[in-house]
Amino acid sequence: MQISLLVEKLEEGRAFLRDEKGRLIVWPRDFLPTESEIGQNLTMSVGQNSSDNSELAKQILNKLLNNK
């Protein structure tokens, strides 16, 4: 699921994001892209973790780490 969010306010360590229905989400600022600014629209992906995705992620990470 994709959620559209508007960066409403940025404070030290926190970002205040508003969704399309007007609900406010307080999110750690360091979890946002570094170039985020007030008024910017962001998209957040929300989904369930599946064992298949976890295994694929592990394989990709192992390949990346072994190729250093």
N, CA, C and O atoms as a Maestro MAE file, in Angstrom:
{
 s_m_m2io_version
 :::
 2.0.0
}

f_m_ct {
 s_m_title
 :::
 protein
 m_atom[272] {
  # First column is atom index #
  i_m_mmod_type
  r_m_x_coord
  r_m_y_coord
  r_m_z_coord
  i_m_residue_number
  s_m_chain_name
  s_m_pdb_residue_name
  s_m_pdb_atom_name
  i_m_atomic_number
  :::
  1 25 0.840 -1.163 0.000 1 A "MET " " N  " 7
  2 3 0.000 0.000 0.000 1 A "MET " " CA " 6
  3 2 0.897 1.241 0.000 1 A "MET " " C  " 6
  4 15 1.901 1.289 0.712 1 A "MET " " O  " 8
  5 25 0.538 2.216 -0.782 2 A "GLN " " N  " 7
  6 3 1.269 3.485 -0.853 2 A "GLN " " CA " 6
  7 2 0.445 4.560 -0.144 2 A "GLN " " C  " 6
  8 15 -0.764 4.661 -0.351 2 A "GLN " " O  " 8
  9 25 1.097 5.350 0.683 3 A "ILE " " N  " 7
  10 3 0.439 6.443 1.403 3 A "ILE " " CA " 6
  11 2 1.126 7.746 1.017 3 A "ILE " " C  " 6
  12 15 2.350 7.859 1.087 3 A "ILE " " O  " 8
  13 25 0.325 8.729 0.607 4 A "SER " " N  " 7
  14 3 0.862 10.057 0.293 4 A "SER " " CA " 6
  15 2 0.854 10.893 1.567 4 A "SER " " C  " 6
  16 15 -0.139 10.932 2.293 4 A "SER " " O  " 8
  17 25 1.969 11.558 1.824 5 A "LEU " " N  " 7
  18 3 2.116 12.364 3.031 5 A "LEU " " CA " 6
  19 2 2.698 13.725 2.691 5 A "LEU " " C  " 6
  20 15 3.544 13.848 1.805 5 A "LEU " " O  " 8
  21 25 2.242 14.735 3.398 6 A "LEU " " N  " 7
  22 3 2.755 16.089 3.242 6 A "LEU " " CA " 6
  23 2 3.608 16.415 4.457 6 A "LEU " " C  " 6
  24 15 3.172 16.226 5.593 6 A "LEU " " O  " 8
  25 25 4.820 16.903 4.227 7 A "VAL " " N  " 7
  26 3 5.675 17.329 5.337 7 A "VAL " " CA " 6
  27 2 5.114 18.656 5.835 7 A "VAL " " C  " 6
  28 15 5.229 19.685 5.169 7 A "VAL " " O  " 8
  29 25 4.511 18.614 7.008 8 A "GLU " " N  " 7
  30 3 3.850 19.789 7.558 8 A "GLU " " CA " 6
  31 2 4.770 20.625 8.440 8 A "GLU " " C  " 6
  32 15 4.715 21.855 8.427 8 A "GLU " " O  " 8
  33 25 5.622 19.936 9.209 9 A "LYS " " N  " 7
  34 3 6.481 20.643 10.155 9 A "LYS " " CA " 6
  35 2 7.707 19.784 10.428 9 A "LYS " " C  " 6
  36 15 7.608 18.558 10.495 9 A "LYS " " O  " 8
  37 25 8.854 20.420 10.585 10 A "LEU " " N  " 7
  38 3 10.091 19.728 10.940 10 A "LEU " " CA " 6
  39 2 10.636 20.354 12.206 10 A "LEU " " C  " 6
  40 15 10.833 21.566 12.290 10 A "LEU " " O  " 8
  41 25 10.874 19.508 13.183 11 A "GLU " " N  " 7
  42 3 11.488 19.949 14.437 11 A "GLU " " CA " 6
  43 2 12.714 19.090 14.661 11 A "GLU " " C  " 6
  44 15 12.947 18.114 13.949 11 A "GLU " " O  " 8
  45 25 13.486 19.464 15.651 12 A "GLU " " N  " 7
  46 3 14.682 18.687 15.969 12 A "GLU " " CA " 6
  47 2 14.296 17.243 16.274 12 A "GLU " " C  " 6
  48 15 13.647 16.957 17.281 12 A "GLU " " O  " 8
  49 25 14.701 16.353 15.397 13 A "GLY " " N  " 7
  50 3 14.474 14.937 15.618 13 A "GLY " " CA " 6
  51 2 13.115 14.412 15.197 13 A "GLY " " C  " 6
  52 15 12.914 13.197 15.177 13 A "GLY " " O  " 8
  53 25 12.153 15.302 14.853 14 A "ARG " " N  " 7
  54 3 10.813 14.840 14.499 14 A "ARG " " CA " 6
  55 2 10.304 15.525 13.245 14 A "ARG " " C  " 6
  56 15 10.619 16.681 12.961 14 A "ARG " " O  " 8
  57 25 9.503 14.769 12.502 15 A "ALA " " N  " 7
  58 3 8.811 15.312 11.345 15 A "ALA " " CA " 6
  59 2 7.319 15.087 11.555 15 A "ALA " " C  " 6
  60 15 6.903 14.037 12.045 15 A "ALA " " O  " 8
  61 25 6.533 16.066 11.187 16 A "PHE " " N  " 7
  62 3 5.082 15.965 11.300 16 A "PHE " " CA " 6
  63 2 4.533 15.835 9.884 16 A "PHE " " C  " 6
  64 15 4.648 16.749 9.067 16 A "PHE " " O  " 8
  65 25 3.938 14.686 9.618 17 A "LEU " " N  " 7
  66 3 3.460 14.347 8.282 17 A "LEU " " CA " 6
  67 2 1.946 14.217 8.308 17 A "LEU " " C  " 6
  68 15 1.394 13.594 9.215 17 A "LEU " " O  " 8
  69 25 1.269 14.796 7.323 18 A "ARG " " N  " 7
  70 3 -0.183 14.753 7.264 18 A "ARG " " CA " 6
  71 2 -0.602 13.914 6.059 18 A "ARG " " C  " 6
  72 15 -0.101 14.111 4.952 18 A "ARG " " O  " 8
  73 25 -1.533 12.969 6.285 19 A "ASP " " N  " 7
  74 3 -2.005 12.130 5.190 19 A "ASP " " CA " 6
  75 2 -3.174 12.796 4.474 19 A "ASP " " C  " 6
  76 15 -3.587 13.898 4.836 19 A "ASP " " O  " 8
  77 25 -3.702 12.127 3.460 20 A "GLU " " N  " 7
  78 3 -4.767 12.692 2.621 20 A "GLU " " CA " 6
  79 2 -6.070 12.916 3.378 20 A "GLU " " C  " 6
  80 15 -6.902 13.717 2.952 20 A "GLU " " O  " 8
  81 25 -6.258 12.214 4.500 21 A "LYS " " N  " 7
  82 3 -7.474 12.375 5.302 21 A "LYS " " CA " 6
  83 2 -7.270 13.347 6.453 21 A "LYS " " C  " 6
  84 15 -8.160 13.517 7.287 21 A "LYS " " O  " 8
  85 25 -6.103 13.987 6.505 22 A "GLY " " N  " 7
  86 3 -5.830 14.976 7.531 22 A "GLY " " CA " 6
  87 2 -5.246 14.422 8.819 22 A "GLY " " C  " 6
  88 15 -5.047 15.168 9.778 22 A "GLY " " O  " 8
  89 25 -4.969 13.129 8.854 23 A "ARG " " N  " 7
  90 3 -4.393 12.522 10.055 23 A "ARG " " CA " 6
  91 2 -2.910 12.860 10.136 23 A "ARG " " C  " 6
  92 15 -2.212 12.901 9.123 23 A "ARG " " O  " 8
  93 25 -2.445 13.099 11.349 24 A "LEU " " N  " 7
  94 3 -1.061 13.494 11.582 24 A "LEU " " CA " 6
  95 2 -0.232 12.302 12.027 24 A "LEU " " C  " 6
  96 15 -0.656 11.521 12.879 24 A "LEU " " O  " 8
  97 25 0.940 12.170 11.451 25 A "ILE " " N  " 7
  98 3 1.904 11.141 11.835 25 A "ILE " " CA " 6
  99 2 3.167 11.846 12.299 25 A "ILE " " C  " 6
  100 15 3.707 12.693 11.588 25 A "ILE " " O  " 8
  101 25 3.635 11.501 13.480 26 A "VAL " " N  " 7
  102 3 4.913 12.021 13.977 26 A "VAL " " CA " 6
  103 2 5.941 10.937 13.690 26 A "VAL " " C  " 6
  104 15 5.800 9.798 14.135 26 A "VAL " " O  " 8
  105 25 6.974 11.304 12.941 27 A "TRP " " N  " 7
  106 3 7.935 10.333 12.417 27 A "TRP " " CA " 6
  107 2 9.348 10.796 12.743 27 A "TRP " " C  " 6
  108 15 9.612 11.998 12.733 27 A "TRP " " O  " 8
  109 25 10.266 9.869 13.034 28 A "PRO " " N  " 7
  110 3 11.657 10.291 13.265 28 A "PRO " " CA " 6
  111 2 12.220 11.006 12.031 28 A "PRO " " C  " 6
  112 15 12.156 10.486 10.917 28 A "PRO " " O  " 8
  113 25 12.756 12.170 12.243 29 A "ARG " " N  " 7
  114 3 13.252 12.978 11.121 29 A "ARG " " CA " 6
  115 2 14.383 12.285 10.369 29 A "ARG " " C  " 6
  116 15 14.510 12.443 9.155 29 A "ARG " " O  " 8
  117 25 15.204 11.517 11.086 30 A "ASP " " N  " 7
  118 3 16.318 10.855 10.407 30 A "ASP " " CA " 6
  119 2 15.880 9.646 9.581 30 A "ASP " " C  " 6
  120 15 16.715 9.015 8.933 30 A "ASP " " O  " 8
  121 25 14.584 9.310 9.593 31 A "PHE " " N  " 7
  122 3 14.055 8.269 8.717 31 A "PHE " " CA " 6
  123 2 13.534 8.848 7.409 31 A "PHE " " C  " 6
  124 15 13.054 8.102 6.555 31 A "PHE " " O  " 8
  125 25 13.620 10.165 7.235 32 A "LEU " " N  " 7
  126 3 13.198 10.817 5.995 32 A "LEU " " CA " 6
  127 2 14.410 11.045 5.100 32 A "LEU " " C  " 6
  128 15 15.545 11.046 5.578 32 A "LEU " " O  " 8
  129 25 14.175 11.239 3.800 33 A "PRO " " N  " 7
  130 3 15.290 11.627 2.933 33 A "PRO " " CA " 6
  131 2 15.927 12.925 3.453 33 A "PRO " " C  " 6
  132 15 15.223 13.809 3.940 33 A "PRO " " O  " 8
  133 25 17.226 13.034 3.350 34 A "THR " " N  " 7
  134 3 17.931 14.196 3.913 34 A "THR " " CA " 6
  135 2 17.478 15.522 3.312 34 A "THR " " C  " 6
  136 15 17.568 16.557 3.971 34 A "THR " " O  " 8
  137 25 16.996 15.507 2.079 35 A "GLU " " N  " 7
  138 3 16.585 16.751 1.421 35 A "GLU " " CA " 6
  139 2 15.118 17.111 1.677 35 A "GLU " " C  " 6
  140 15 14.592 18.018 1.031 35 A "GLU " " O  " 8
  141 25 14.446 16.419 2.608 36 A "SER " " N  " 7
  142 3 13.037 16.695 2.904 36 A "SER " " CA " 6
  143 2 12.869 18.097 3.455 36 A "SER " " C  " 6
  144 15 13.699 18.582 4.225 36 A "SER " " O  " 8
  145 25 11.775 18.748 3.048 37 A "GLU " " N  " 7
  146 3 11.502 20.106 3.507 37 A "GLU " " CA " 6
  147 2 10.001 20.299 3.673 37 A "GLU " " C  " 6
  148 15 9.207 19.530 3.132 37 A "GLU " " O  " 8
  149 25 9.621 21.315 4.413 38 A "ILE " " N  " 7
  150 3 8.216 21.621 4.664 38 A "ILE " " CA " 6
  151 2 7.512 21.870 3.327 38 A "ILE " " C  " 6
  152 15 8.038 22.554 2.448 38 A "ILE " " O  " 8
  153 25 6.306 21.296 3.195 39 A "GLY " " N  " 7
  154 3 5.519 21.452 1.983 39 A "GLY " " CA " 6
  155 2 5.764 20.372 0.946 39 A "GLY " " C  " 6
  156 15 5.042 20.287 -0.048 39 A "GLY " " O  " 8
  157 25 6.764 19.556 1.164 40 A "GLN " " N  " 7
  158 3 7.104 18.496 0.210 40 A "GLN " " CA " 6
  159 2 6.152 17.318 0.376 40 A "GLN " " C  " 6
  160 15 5.750 16.986 1.491 40 A "GLN " " O  " 8
  161 25 5.793 16.688 -0.742 41 A "ASN " " N  " 7
  162 3 4.992 15.477 -0.719 41 A "ASN " " CA " 6
  163 2 5.905 14.263 -0.732 41 A "ASN " " C  " 6
  164 15 6.858 14.196 -1.509 41 A "ASN " " O  " 8
  165 25 5.604 13.303 0.139 42 A "LEU " " N  " 7
  166 3 6.360 12.066 0.230 42 A "LEU " " CA " 6
  167 2 5.409 10.894 0.013 42 A "LEU " " C  " 6
  168 15 4.200 11.021 0.204 42 A "LEU " " O  " 8
  169 25 5.953 9.778 -0.377 43 A "THR " " N  " 7
  170 3 5.183 8.548 -0.499 43 A "THR " " CA " 6
  171 2 5.807 7.507 0.412 43 A "THR " " C  " 6
  172 15 7.016 7.276 0.380 43 A "THR " " O  " 8
  173 25 4.959 6.877 1.231 44 A "MET " " N  " 7
  174 3 5.424 5.835 2.137 44 A "MET " " CA " 6
  175 2 4.796 4.516 1.699 44 A "MET " " C  " 6
  176 15 3.602 4.450 1.405 44 A "MET " " O  " 8
  177 25 5.601 3.486 1.660 45 A "SER " " N  " 7
  178 3 5.100 2.146 1.356 45 A "SER " " CA " 6
  179 2 4.895 1.399 2.655 45 A "SER " " C  " 6
  180 15 5.762 1.384 3.528 45 A "SER " " O  " 8
  181 25 3.734 0.780 2.767 46 A "VAL " " N  " 7
  182 3 3.410 0.006 3.955 46 A "VAL " " CA " 6
  183 2 2.944 -1.367 3.493 46 A "VAL " " C  " 6
  184 15 2.078 -1.484 2.627 46 A "VAL " " O  " 8
  185 25 3.527 -2.396 4.077 47 A "GLY " " N  " 7
  186 3 3.134 -3.743 3.694 47 A "GLY " " CA " 6
  187 2 3.568 -4.737 4.743 47 A "GLY " " C  " 6
  188 15 4.278 -4.403 5.691 47 A "GLY " " O  " 8
  189 25 3.135 -5.944 4.556 48 A "GLN " " N  " 7
  190 3 3.497 -7.010 5.472 48 A "GLN " " CA " 6
  191 2 4.783 -7.657 5.022 48 A "GLN " " C  " 6
  192 15 5.040 -7.797 3.826 48 A "GLN " " O  " 8
  193 25 5.585 -8.049 5.985 49 A "ASN " " N  " 7
  194 3 6.808 -8.786 5.703 49 A "ASN " " CA " 6
  195 2 6.441 -10.225 5.407 49 A "ASN " " C  " 6
  196 15 5.642 -10.822 6.129 49 A "ASN " " O  " 8
  197 25 6.997 -10.775 4.385 50 A "SER " " N  " 7
  198 3 6.781 -12.195 4.133 50 A "SER " " CA " 6
  199 2 8.128 -12.890 4.196 50 A "SER " " C  " 6
  200 15 9.167 -12.268 3.975 50 A "SER " " O  " 8
  201 25 8.108 -14.163 4.492 51 A "SER " " N  " 7
  202 3 9.365 -14.903 4.589 51 A "SER " " CA " 6
  203 2 10.089 -14.927 3.253 51 A "SER " " C  " 6
  204 15 11.318 -14.966 3.218 51 A "SER " " O  " 8
  205 25 9.338 -14.903 2.143 52 A "ASP " " N  " 7
  206 3 9.969 -14.896 0.822 52 A "ASP " " CA " 6
  207 2 10.766 -13.616 0.622 52 A "ASP " " C  " 6
  208 15 11.892 -13.657 0.126 52 A "ASP " " O  " 8
  209 25 10.189 -12.475 1.004 53 A "ASN " " N  " 7
  210 3 10.891 -11.199 0.861 53 A "ASN " " CA " 6
  211 2 12.104 -11.137 1.785 53 A "ASN " " C  " 6
  212 15 13.151 -10.610 1.408 53 A "ASN " " O  " 8
  213 25 11.962 -11.669 2.981 54 A "SER " " N  " 7
  214 3 13.084 -11.665 3.922 54 A "SER " " CA " 6
  215 2 14.239 -12.495 3.393 54 A "SER " " C  " 6
  216 15 15.398 -12.090 3.493 54 A "SER " " O  " 8
  217 25 13.931 -13.646 2.835 55 A "GLU " " N  " 7
  218 3 14.984 -14.509 2.302 55 A "GLU " " CA " 6
  219 2 15.663 -13.844 1.105 55 A "GLU " " C  " 6
  220 15 16.887 -13.898 0.978 55 A "GLU " " O  " 8
  221 25 14.885 -13.227 0.240 56 A "LEU " " N  " 7
  222 3 15.456 -12.522 -0.913 56 A "LEU " " CA " 6
  223 2 16.357 -11.382 -0.437 56 A "LEU " " C  " 6
  224 15 17.448 -11.191 -0.974 56 A "LEU " " O  " 8
  225 25 15.917 -10.637 0.551 57 A "ALA " " N  " 7
  226 3 16.721 -9.532 1.083 57 A "ALA " " CA " 6
  227 2 18.040 -10.055 1.652 57 A "ALA " " C  " 6
  228 15 19.091 -9.451 1.434 57 A "ALA " " O  " 8
  229 25 17.991 -11.156 2.368 58 A "LYS " " N  " 7
  230 3 19.215 -11.747 2.917 58 A "LYS " " CA " 6
  231 2 20.184 -12.141 1.811 58 A "LYS " " C  " 6
  232 15 21.388 -11.910 1.923 58 A "LYS " " O  " 8
  233 25 19.660 -12.734 0.747 59 A "GLN " " N  " 7
  234 3 20.511 -13.153 -0.365 59 A "GLN " " CA " 6
  235 2 21.175 -11.951 -1.028 59 A "GLN " " C  " 6
  236 15 22.364 -11.988 -1.342 59 A "GLN " " O  " 8
  237 25 20.419 -10.902 -1.236 60 A "ILE " " N  " 7
  238 3 20.961 -9.694 -1.872 60 A "ILE " " CA " 6
  239 2 22.037 -9.071 -0.981 60 A "ILE " " C  " 6
  240 15 23.107 -8.695 -1.460 60 A "ILE " " O  " 8
  241 25 21.745 -8.965 0.317 61 A "LEU " " N  " 7
  242 3 22.730 -8.396 1.238 61 A "LEU " " CA " 6
  243 2 24.001 -9.229 1.282 61 A "LEU " " C  " 6
  244 15 25.101 -8.678 1.295 61 A "LEU " " O  " 8
  245 25 23.865 -10.528 1.305 62 A "ASN " " N  " 7
  246 3 25.043 -11.391 1.327 62 A "ASN " " CA " 6
  247 2 25.883 -11.210 0.070 62 A "ASN " " C  " 6
  248 15 27.112 -11.190 0.140 62 A "ASN " " O  " 8
  249 25 25.224 -11.078 -1.081 63 A "LYS " " N  " 7
  250 3 25.970 -10.829 -2.324 63 A "LYS " " CA " 6
  251 2 26.709 -9.514 -2.269 63 A "LYS " " C  " 6
  252 15 27.873 -9.420 -2.659 63 A "LYS " " O  " 8
  253 25 26.010 -8.486 -1.775 64 A "LEU " " N  " 7
  254 3 26.653 -7.157 -1.695 64 A "LEU " " CA " 6
  255 2 27.820 -7.160 -0.731 64 A "LEU " " C  " 6
  256 15 28.874 -6.599 -1.032 64 A "LEU " " O  " 8
  257 25 27.651 -7.780 0.414 65 A "LEU " " N  " 7
  258 3 28.706 -7.784 1.423 65 A "LEU " " CA " 6
  259 2 29.897 -8.630 0.996 65 A "LEU " " C  " 6
  260 15 31.034 -8.313 1.346 65 A "LEU " " O  " 8
  261 25 29.659 -9.682 0.257 66 A "ASN " " N  " 7
  262 3 30.751 -10.552 -0.189 66 A "ASN " " CA " 6
  263 2 31.502 -9.990 -1.389 66 A "ASN " " C  " 6
  264 15 32.587 -10.470 -1.717 66 A "ASN " " O  " 8
  265 25 30.940 -8.982 -2.046 67 A "ASN " " N  " 7
  266 3 31.601 -8.388 -3.220 67 A "ASN " " CA " 6
  267 2 32.423 -7.161 -2.879 67 A "ASN " " C  " 6
  268 15 32.888 -6.464 -3.781 67 A "ASN " " O  " 8
  269 25 32.610 -6.884 -1.615 68 A "LYS " " N  " 7
  270 3 33.416 -5.696 -1.231 68 A "LYS " " CA " 6
  271 2 34.875 -5.939 -1.458 68 A "LYS " " C  " 6
  272 15 35.695 -5.060 -1.194 68 A "LYS " " O  " 8
  :::
 }
 m_bond[271] {
  # First column is bond index #
  i_m_from
  i_m_to
  i_m_order
  :::
  1 1 2 1
  2 2 3 1
  3 3 4 2
  4 3 5 1
  5 5 6 1
  6 6 7 1
  7 7 8 2
  8 7 9 1
  9 9 10 1
  10 10 11 1
  11 11 12 2
  12 11 13 1
  13 13 14 1
  14 14 15 1
  15 15 16 2
  16 15 17 1
  17 17 18 1
  18 18 19 1
  19 19 20 2
  20 19 21 1
  21 21 22 1
  22 22 23 1
  23 23 24 2
  24 23 25 1
  25 25 26 1
  26 26 27 1
  27 27 28 2
  28 27 29 1
  29 29 30 1
  30 30 31 1
  31 31 32 2
  32 31 33 1
  33 33 34 1
  34 34 35 1
  35 35 36 2
  36 35 37 1
  37 37 38 1
  38 38 39 1
  39 39 40 2
  40 39 41 1
  41 41 42 1
  42 42 43 1
  43 43 44 2
  44 43 45 1
  45 45 46 1
  46 46 47 1
  47 47 48 2
  48 47 49 1
  49 49 50 1
  50 50 51 1
  51 51 52 2
  52 51 53 1
  53 53 54 1
  54 54 55 1
  55 55 56 2
  56 55 57 1
  57 57 58 1
  58 58 59 1
  59 59 60 2
  60 59 61 1
  61 61 62 1
  62 62 63 1
  63 63 64 2
  64 63 65 1
  65 65 66 1
  66 66 67 1
  67 67 68 2
  68 67 69 1
  69 69 70 1
  70 70 71 1
  71 71 72 2
  72 71 73 1
  73 73 74 1
  74 74 75 1
  75 75 76 2
  76 75 77 1
  77 77 78 1
  78 78 79 1
  79 79 80 2
  80 79 81 1
  81 81 82 1
  82 82 83 1
  83 83 84 2
  84 83 85 1
  85 85 86 1
  86 86 87 1
  87 87 88 2
  88 87 89 1
  89 89 90 1
  90 90 91 1
  91 91 92 2
  92 91 93 1
  93 93 94 1
  94 94 95 1
  95 95 96 2
  96 95 97 1
  97 97 98 1
  98 98 99 1
  99 99 100 2
  100 99 101 1
  101 101 102 1
  102 102 103 1
  103 103 104 2
  104 103 105 1
  105 105 106 1
  106 106 107 1
  107 107 108 2
  108 107 109 1
  109 109 110 1
  110 110 111 1
  111 111 112 2
  112 111 113 1
  113 113 114 1
  114 114 115 1
  115 115 116 2
  116 115 117 1
  117 117 118 1
  118 118 119 1
  119 119 120 2
  120 119 121 1
  121 121 122 1
  122 122 123 1
  123 123 124 2
  124 123 125 1
  125 125 126 1
  126 126 127 1
  127 127 128 2
  128 127 129 1
  129 129 130 1
  130 130 131 1
  131 131 132 2
  132 131 133 1
  133 133 134 1
  134 134 135 1
  135 135 136 2
  136 135 137 1
  137 137 138 1
  138 138 139 1
  139 139 140 2
  140 139 141 1
  141 141 142 1
  142 142 143 1
  143 143 144 2
  144 143 145 1
  145 145 146 1
  146 146 147 1
  147 147 148 2
  148 147 149 1
  149 149 150 1
  150 150 151 1
  151 151 152 2
  152 151 153 1
  153 153 154 1
  154 154 155 1
  155 155 156 2
  156 155 157 1
  157 157 158 1
  158 158 159 1
  159 159 160 2
  160 159 161 1
  161 161 162 1
  162 162 163 1
  163 163 164 2
  164 163 165 1
  165 165 166 1
  166 166 167 1
  167 167 168 2
  168 167 169 1
  169 169 170 1
  170 170 171 1
  171 171 172 2
  172 171 173 1
  173 173 174 1
  174 174 175 1
  175 175 176 2
  176 175 177 1
  177 177 178 1
  178 178 179 1
  179 179 180 2
  180 179 181 1
  181 181 182 1
  182 182 183 1
  183 183 184 2
  184 183 185 1
  185 185 186 1
  186 186 187 1
  187 187 188 2
  188 187 189 1
  189 189 190 1
  190 190 191 1
  191 191 192 2
  192 191 193 1
  193 193 194 1
  194 194 195 1
  195 195 196 2
  196 195 197 1
  197 197 198 1
  198 198 199 1
  199 199 200 2
  200 199 201 1
  201 201 202 1
  202 202 203 1
  203 203 204 2
  204 203 205 1
  205 205 206 1
  206 206 207 1
  207 207 208 2
  208 207 209 1
  209 209 210 1
  210 210 211 1
  211 211 212 2
  212 211 213 1
  213 213 214 1
  214 214 215 1
  215 215 216 2
  216 215 217 1
  217 217 218 1
  218 218 219 1
  219 219 220 2
  220 219 221 1
  221 221 222 1
  222 222 223 1
  223 223 224 2
  224 223 225 1
  225 225 226 1
  226 226 227 1
  227 227 228 2
  228 227 229 1
  229 229 230 1
  230 230 231 1
  231 231 232 2
  232 231 233 1
  233 233 234 1
  234 234 235 1
  235 235 236 2
  236 235 237 1
  237 237 238 1
  238 238 239 1
  239 239 240 2
  240 239 241 1
  241 241 242 1
  242 242 243 1
  243 243 244 2
  244 243 245 1
  245 245 246 1
  246 246 247 1
  247 247 248 2
  248 247 249 1
  249 249 250 1
  250 250 251 1
  251 251 252 2
  252 251 253 1
  253 253 254 1
  254 254 255 1
  255 255 256 2
  256 255 257 1
  257 257 258 1
  258 258 259 1
  259 259 260 2
  260 259 261 1
  261 261 262 1
  262 262 263 1
  263 263 264 2
  264 263 265 1
  265 265 266 1
  266 266 267 1
  267 267 268 2
  268 267 269 1
  269 269 270 1
  270 270 271 1
  271 271 272 2
  :::
 }
}
